[in-house]
Amino acid sequence: MPSLDLLSPHDTIINIFTILILLITMISLGCTMEISKIKGHFIKPKGVGIALVSQFGIMPLTAFCLAKIFQMDNMKAVTLLICGSCPGGSLSNIFSLAFKGDMNLSIVLTTCSTFAALGMMPLLLFIFCRGFPGLENAIPYTGIISTLVLTLVPCTIGIAINHYKPKLAVMVKKVGLSILFICTILIIILSGTAIKDVLWLSLTADNVMVAALMPLIGYVLGYVLSLIFGLDAQCRRTISMETGCQNIQLCFAILKVAFPLEVLGPMFFFPLIYMVFQCIEAFLLILCLRCYQTFAAPAEDTRYSSVVIKHEAVNTA
């Protein structure tokens, strides 16, 4: 059987590119934000509250139910629950931007969920993973705080650029997204080269089914919950992405701390399978939105204009 230690020689390079991607992403996203709108989400935190309930309620419960439905063994169930308890991450910010969501709300949510994770993750794992040994000291608090710093500092730089130099912000955003694309391709190539001989071991039917269903359920229920509470379309799309997307880096970190690789086995790569499906499903949702806005929305505008013209003609006559 191939060794699960194959990834270790590539860890340093992959980590450097990951941090670089995070910094560039947060600066670029910060250039899309406005201070007044950020304050608005803190003053009226309805959207933030709904999103936190979705992230720390819907996803862990979904993971627990799927583990029961597919009758997963203890190791698989624990891995799934850990993945379901890691909210947000920078990927949700990128998807929110592509899904034409509210970027101010997205960054506020990332910040709040990262702070909340310091207390909520141990509580969720205690509730849902009771009876599973090895999780008592599994929460990497240093990693969570590092993620918070790497999110807030570059994002603040981007907000400052947008506030004081709006023309520069446009250029920073374009250049940043181009560099982001190149770095992402390099990470995919490096990761694929490192784990190509062992990834197939984790591609069992139940793992694939759960990895496909879980983000989709998060996207749908996050949108439905925010719709029920009367949030606007931009906020609904943002909360949908923030709910379905999980922090894969944080999940990997917890698994590394909690269990030896020989105990985890191929389940160490489950977060990677989840990430693939959450990206594919998010891409399909974004594609559907763009197609709707390209073809259906203009047709609706044309019909509305025709009605207005006829109404004005009748009034004139």
Buried (B, 14 or more C-beta within 10 A) or exposed (E): EEEBEBBEEBEEEBEEBBEBBBBBBBBBBBBBBEEEEBEBBEEEBEBBEBBBBBBBBBBBBBBBEBBEEBEBEEBBBBBBBBBBBBBBBBBBBBBBBBBBBBBBBBBBBBBBBBEBBEEBBBEBBEEBBEEBEEBEEBBBEEBBEEBBEBBBEBBBBBBBBBBEEEEEBBEBBEEBBEBBEEBBEBBEEBBEEBBEEBBEBBEBEBBBBBBBBBBBBBBBBBBBBBBEBEBEBBBBBBBBBBBBBBBBBBBBBBBBBBBEBEEBBBBBBBBBBBBBBBBEBBEEBBEEBEEEEEEEEEEEEEEEEEEEEEEEEEEEE
